[in-house]
Amino acid sequence: MTEPRRPDPEPLKTQDALTVLIGTALWAVALAVTALVIRPDDSQPILTCAAGVGLGLFGLLYIRRRNSRL
């Protein structure tokens, strides 16, 4: 005899904006440290950190717009 399936649990409430904001701040710190330490002829790490900051800001805007629609 099979048991009836239990209902799915409710989704957890998370603070997505705070998580993305902390990640973006960490990319900004990495950008500052990299800009002070890196040689001028190697710009790849600086561009990587700048892309992390840019994508984090985009993610923050996206999450805030999504939350305002819900």
The first five atom37 places (N, CA, C, CB, O) and aatype in JSON, in Angstrom:
{
  "aatype": [12, 16, 6, 14, 1, 1, 14, 3, 14, 6, 14, 10, 11, 16, 5, 3, 0, 10, 16, 19, 10, 9, 7, 16, 0, 10, 17, 0, 19, 0, 10, 0, 19, 16, 0, 10, 19, 9, 1, 14, 3, 3, 15, 5, 14, 9, 10, 16, 4, 0, 0, 7, 19, 7, 10, 7, 10, 13, 7, 10, 10, 18, 9, 1, 1, 1, 2, 15, 1, 10],
  "atom_mask": [
    [1, 1, 1, 1, 1],
    [1, 1, 1, 1, 1],
    [1, 1, 1, 1, 1],
    [1, 1, 1, 1, 1],
    [1, 1, 1, 1, 1],
    [1, 1, 1, 1, 1],
    [1, 1, 1, 1, 1],
    [1, 1, 1, 1, 1],
    [1, 1, 1, 1, 1],
    [1, 1, 1, 1, 1],
    [1, 1, 1, 1, 1],
    [1, 1, 1, 1, 1],
    [1, 1, 1, 1, 1],
    [1, 1, 1, 1, 1],
    [1, 1, 1, 1, 1],
    [1, 1, 1, 1, 1],
    [1, 1, 1, 1, 1],
    [1, 1, 1, 1, 1],
    [1, 1, 1, 1, 1],
    [1, 1, 1, 1, 1],
    [1, 1, 1, 1, 1],
    [1, 1, 1, 1, 1],
    [1, 1, 1, 0, 1],
    [1, 1, 1, 1, 1],
    [1, 1, 1, 1, 1],
    [1, 1, 1, 1, 1],
    [1, 1, 1, 1, 1],
    [1, 1, 1, 1, 1],
    [1, 1, 1, 1, 1],
    [1, 1, 1, 1, 1],
    [1, 1, 1, 1, 1],
    [1, 1, 1, 1, 1],
    [1, 1, 1, 1, 1],
    [1, 1, 1, 1, 1],
    [1, 1, 1, 1, 1],
    [1, 1, 1, 1, 1],
    [1, 1, 1, 1, 1],
    [1, 1, 1, 1, 1],
    [1, 1, 1, 1, 1],
    [1, 1, 1, 1, 1],
    [1, 1, 1, 1, 1],
    [1, 1, 1, 1, 1],
    [1, 1, 1, 1, 1],
    [1, 1, 1, 1, 1],
    [1, 1, 1, 1, 1],
    [1, 1, 1, 1, 1],
    [1, 1, 1, 1, 1],
    [1, 1, 1, 1, 1],
    [1, 1, 1, 1, 1],
    [1, 1, 1, 1, 1],
    [1, 1, 1, 1, 1],
    [1, 1, 1, 0, 1],
    [1, 1, 1, 1, 1],
    [1, 1, 1, 0, 1],
    [1, 1, 1, 1, 1],
    [1, 1, 1, 0, 1],
    [1, 1, 1, 1, 1],
    [1, 1, 1, 1, 1],
    [1, 1, 1, 0, 1],
    [1, 1, 1, 1, 1],
    [1, 1, 1, 1, 1],
    [1, 1, 1, 1, 1],
    [1, 1, 1, 1, 1],
    [1, 1, 1, 1, 1],
    [1, 1, 1, 1, 1],
    [1, 1, 1, 1, 1],
    [1, 1, 1, 1, 1],
    [1, 1, 1, 1, 1],
    [1, 1, 1, 1, 1],
    [1, 1, 1, 1, 1]
  ],
  "atom_positions": [
    [[0.84, -1.16, 0.0], [0.0, 0.0, 0.0], [0.9, 1.24, 0.0], [-0.96, -0.01, 1.22], [1.85, 1.33, 0.78]],
    [[0.6, 2.19, -0.86], [1.42, 3.39, -0.94], [0.85, 4.48, -0.05], [1.51, 3.89, -2.39], [-0.37, 4.62, 0.11]],
    [[1.77, 5.24, 0.52], [1.35, 6.36, 1.37], [1.02, 7.56, 0.48], [2.46, 6.73, 2.4], [1.6, 7.72, -0.59]],
    [[0.09, 8.39, 0.93], [-0.21, 9.59, 0.13], [0.98, 10.55, 0.17], [-1.5, 10.29, 0.66], [1.7, 10.64, 1.16]],
    [[1.16, 11.23, -0.92], [2.28, 12.16, -1.04], [2.03, 13.39, -0.17], [2.5, 12.58, -2.52], [0.94, 13.96, -0.14]],
    [[3.09, 13.77, 0.56], [2.99, 14.97, 1.39], [3.02, 16.2, 0.5], [4.15, 15.03, 2.44], [3.62, 16.17, -0.57]],
    [[2.38, 17.28, 0.91], [2.4, 18.5, 0.1], [3.79, 19.14, 0.11], [1.35, 19.5, 0.62], [4.56, 18.97, 1.06]],
    [[4.09, 19.85, -0.95], [5.36, 20.55, -1.05], [5.44, 21.64, 0.01], [5.56, 21.14, -2.45], [4.43, 22.27, 0.32]],
    [[6.63, 21.87, 0.57], [6.75, 22.94, 1.56], [6.67, 24.32, 0.89], [8.08, 22.81, 2.34], [6.92, 24.46, -0.3]],
    [[6.31, 25.31, 1.68], [6.23, 26.68, 1.17], [7.65, 27.18, 0.87], [5.51, 27.62, 2.19], [8.59, 26.8, 1.57]],
    [[7.81, 28.02, -0.14], [9.14, 28.57, -0.43], [9.65, 29.43, 0.73], [9.12, 29.39, -1.73], [8.87, 30.1, 1.41]],
    [[10.96, 29.41, 0.94], [11.55, 30.21, 2.0], [11.58, 31.67, 1.6], [12.95, 29.72, 2.33], [11.78, 32.01, 0.43]],
    [[11.39, 32.53, 2.57], [11.53, 33.97, 2.34], [13.01, 34.3, 2.45], [10.67, 34.82, 3.36], [13.63, 34.03, 3.48]],
    [[13.58, 34.87, 1.41], [15.0, 35.22, 1.41], [15.17, 36.7, 1.15], [15.76, 34.4, 0.36], [14.26, 37.37, 0.67]],
    [[16.34, 37.19, 1.47], [16.67, 38.59, 1.24], [17.62, 38.66, 0.05], [17.29, 39.24, 2.52], [18.83, 38.84, 0.22]],
    [[17.08, 38.52, -1.13], [17.9, 38.47, -2.33], [18.64, 39.77, -2.57], [17.04, 38.15, -3.54], [19.81, 39.75, -2.97]],
    [[18.01, 40.91, -2.32], [18.65, 42.19, -2.57], [19.87, 42.37, -1.67], [17.65, 43.34, -2.34], [20.89, 42.88, -2.12]],
    [[19.78, 41.95, -0.44], [20.91, 42.06, 0.48], [22.06, 41.17, 0.02], [20.48, 41.69, 1.91], [23.22, 41.58, 0.09]],
    [[21.75, 39.98, -0.43], [22.78, 39.06, -0.91], [23.51, 39.64, -2.1], [22.16, 37.72, -1.27], [24.74, 39.6, -2.16]],
    [[22.77, 40.18, -3.06], [23.38, 40.76, -4.25], [24.18, 42.01, -3.89], [22.32, 41.09, -5.31], [25.24, 42.25, -4.45]],
    [[23.67, 42.8, -2.95], [24.37, 44.01, -2.52], [25.7, 43.67, -1.86], [23.49, 44.81, -1.56], [26.7, 44.35, -2.11]],
    [[25.73, 42.65, -1.04], [26.98, 42.24, -0.4], [27.97, 41.72, -1.45], [26.72, 41.15, 0.66], [29.16, 42.03, -1.38]],
    [[27.5, 40.94, -2.39], [28.37, 40.45, -3.46], [28.94, 41.58, -4.3], [0.0, 0.0, 0.0], [30.11, 41.55, -4.68]],
    [[28.11, 42.57, -4.6], [28.57, 43.72, -5.38], [29.6, 44.52, -4.59], [27.38, 44.62, -5.76], [30.58, 45.0, -5.16]],
    [[29.38, 44.67, -3.31], [30.36, 45.38, -2.47], [31.69, 44.64, -2.44], [29.81, 45.56, -1.04], [32.75, 45.27, -2.46]],
    [[31.65, 43.33, -2.39], [32.89, 42.55, -2.42], [33.62, 42.72, -3.75], [32.59, 41.06, -2.16], [34.85, 42.81, -3.77]],
    [[32.88, 42.76, -4.86], [33.52, 43.02, -6.16], [34.13, 44.42, -6.19], [32.49, 42.86, -7.31], [35.19, 44.62, -6.78]],
    [[33.46, 45.4, -5.56], [33.99, 46.75, -5.53], [35.29, 46.81, -4.71], [32.95, 47.73, -4.94], [36.23, 47.5, -5.1]],
    [[35.34, 46.09, -3.6], [36.56, 46.02, -2.8], [37.67, 45.35, -3.61], [36.32, 45.25, -1.47], [38.81, 45.81, -3.61]],
    [[37.34, 44.27, -4.29], [38.32, 43.6, -5.13], [38.82, 44.53, -6.24], [37.73, 42.32, -5.74], [40.0, 44.5, -6.59]],
    [[37.94, 45.33, -6.8], [38.33, 46.29, -7.83], [39.31, 47.31, -7.27], [37.1, 47.01, -8.41], [40.31, 47.63, -7.92]],
    [[39.04, 47.83, -6.08], [39.94, 48.82, -5.47], [41.3, 48.21, -5.17], [39.32, 49.38, -4.18], [42.33, 48.82, -5.46]],
    [[41.32, 47.01, -4.6], [42.58, 46.35, -4.29], [43.35, 46.04, -5.56], [42.34, 45.07, -3.48], [44.56, 46.25, -5.63]],
    [[42.67, 45.54, -6.56], [43.31, 45.19, -7.82], [43.86, 46.43, -8.52], [42.32, 44.47, -8.73], [44.95, 46.39, -9.1]],
    [[43.13, 47.53, -8.45], [43.6, 48.77, -9.1], [44.86, 49.29, -8.42], [42.5, 49.84, -9.06], [45.7, 49.91, -9.08]],
    [[45.01, 49.04, -7.13], [46.2, 49.5, -6.42], [47.4, 48.57, -6.61], [45.9, 49.64, -4.95], [48.54, 49.02, -6.54]],
    [[47.15, 47.29, -6.83], [48.22, 46.3, -6.84], [48.67, 45.92, -8.25], [47.77, 45.07, -6.11], [49.85, 45.62, -8.46]],
    [[47.78, 45.93, -9.21], [48.07, 45.36, -10.53], [48.97, 46.27, -11.36], [46.76, 45.1, -11.28], [48.97, 47.49, -11.18]],
    [[49.73, 45.67, -12.24], [50.57, 46.45, -13.16], [49.7, 47.08, -14.23], [51.67, 45.55, -13.8], [48.68, 46.51, -14.62]],
    [[50.09, 48.26, -14.72], [49.26, 48.95, -15.72], [49.1, 48.19, -17.04], [49.86, 50.3, -16.01], [48.11, 48.4, -17.74]],
    [[50.03, 47.31, -17.39], [49.93, 46.63, -18.68], [48.97, 45.43, -18.65], [51.3, 46.16, -19.12], [48.65, 44.88, -19.71]],
    [[48.51, 45.02, -17.48], [47.61, 43.86, -17.38], [46.26, 44.35, -16.84], [48.21, 42.75, -16.45], [46.08, 44.49, -15.63]],
    [[45.32, 44.59, -17.73], [44.02, 45.16, -17.31], [42.92, 44.1, -17.14], [43.57, 46.19, -18.31], [41.8, 44.45, -16.78]],
    [[43.22, 42.85, -17.4], [42.19, 41.8, -17.33], [41.55, 41.67, -15.94], [42.8, 40.46, -17.72], [40.33, 41.6, -15.85]],
    [[42.33, 41.64, -14.85], [41.68, 41.54, -13.52], [40.83, 42.77, -13.18], [42.75, 41.36, -12.44], [39.78, 42.63, -12.54]],
    [[41.25, 43.93, -13.6], [40.47, 45.14, -13.34], [39.15, 45.09, -14.09], [41.27, 46.4, -13.74], [38.11, 45.44, -13.55]],
    [[39.2, 44.65, -15.34], [37.97, 44.54, -16.12], [37.04, 43.47, -15.55], [38.29, 44.21, -17.58], [35.82, 43.63, -15.58]],
    [[37.6, 42.4, -15.04], [36.79, 41.35, -14.43], [36.04, 41.87, -13.21], [37.67, 40.15, -14.04], [34.86, 41.61, -13.03]],
    [[36.75, 42.62, -12.36], [36.11, 43.19, -11.16], [35.06, 44.23, -11.54], [37.16, 43.82, -10.24], [34.0, 44.3, -10.92]],
    [[35.36, 45.03, -12.56], [34.4, 46.03, -13.01], [33.14, 45.36, -13.56], [35.03, 46.95, -14.08], [32.03, 45.84, -13.34]],
    [[33.32, 44.25, -14.28], [32.16, 43.51, -14.79], [31.34, 42.93, -13.63], [32.62, 42.38, -15.74], [30.11, 42.91, -13.69]],
    [[32.01, 42.47, -12.58], [31.3, 41.96, -11.4], [30.46, 43.04, -10.73], [0.0, 0.0, 0.0], [29.33, 42.78, -10.31]],
    [[31.02, 44.25, -10.63], [30.27, 45.37, -10.05], [29.08, 45.73, -10.94], [31.19, 46.61, -9.84], [27.97, 45.93, -10.45]],
    [[29.32, 45.8, -12.25], [28.24, 46.16, -13.17], [27.11, 45.14, -13.17], [0.0, 0.0, 0.0], [25.94, 45.52, -13.13]],
    [[27.46, 43.87, -13.21], [26.42, 42.84, -13.18], [25.69, 42.81, -11.83], [27.02, 41.46, -13.47], [24.5, 42.52, -11.78]],
    [[26.41, 43.1, -10.76], [25.76, 43.16, -9.45], [24.75, 44.29, -9.37], [0.0, 0.0, 0.0], [23.66, 44.13, -8.81]],
    [[25.11, 45.45, -9.92], [24.16, 46.56, -9.93], [22.94, 46.24, -10.79], [24.84, 47.84, -10.44], [21.81, 46.58, -10.43]],
    [[23.18, 45.59, -11.93], [22.05, 45.17, -12.78], [21.16, 44.18, -12.02], [22.56, 44.52, -14.09], [19.93, 44.29, -12.07]],
    [[21.77, 43.23, -11.31], [21.0, 42.26, -10.54], [20.2, 42.91, -9.43], [0.0, 0.0, 0.0], [19.08, 42.51, -9.16]],
    [[20.78, 43.92, -8.8], [20.08, 44.64, -7.74], [18.85, 45.36, -8.3], [21.01, 45.63, -7.06], [17.78, 45.31, -7.7]],
    [[19.01, 46.02, -9.43], [17.86, 46.67, -10.07], [16.79, 45.66, -10.46], [18.31, 47.47, -11.3], [15.6, 45.9, -10.28]],
    [[17.22, 44.54, -11.01], [16.28, 43.5, -11.44], [15.48, 42.97, -10.24], [17.04, 42.36, -12.13], [14.26, 42.8, -10.33]],
    [[16.16, 42.69, -9.13], [15.49, 42.14, -7.96], [14.51, 43.15, -7.38], [16.51, 41.72, -6.9], [13.4, 42.78, -6.98]],
    [[14.9, 44.41, -7.32], [13.99, 45.42, -6.77], [12.76, 45.61, -7.64], [14.72, 46.75, -6.61], [11.65, 45.77, -7.13]],
    [[12.94, 45.58, -8.97], [11.77, 45.68, -9.86], [10.87, 44.47, -9.72], [12.21, 45.84, -11.32], [9.65, 44.59, -9.72]],
    [[11.47, 43.27, -9.6], [10.69, 42.05, -9.44], [9.91, 42.09, -8.14], [11.61, 40.82, -9.46], [8.73, 41.72, -8.12]],
    [[10.54, 42.53, -7.05], [9.86, 42.6, -5.76], [8.72, 43.62, -5.76], [10.85, 42.93, -4.66], [7.7, 43.41, -5.12]],
    [[8.9, 44.73, -6.49], [7.83, 45.72, -6.53], [6.63, 45.22, -7.33], [8.35, 47.03, -7.13], [5.5, 45.63, -7.06]],
    [[6.86, 44.34, -8.3], [5.75, 43.76, -9.06], [4.98, 42.72, -8.26], [6.26, 43.13, -10.35], [3.78, 42.53, -8.46]],
    [[5.68, 42.05, -7.36], [5.02, 41.02, -6.55], [4.34, 41.71, -5.42], [6.02, 39.95, -6.03], [3.71, 41.05, -4.59]]
  ]
}
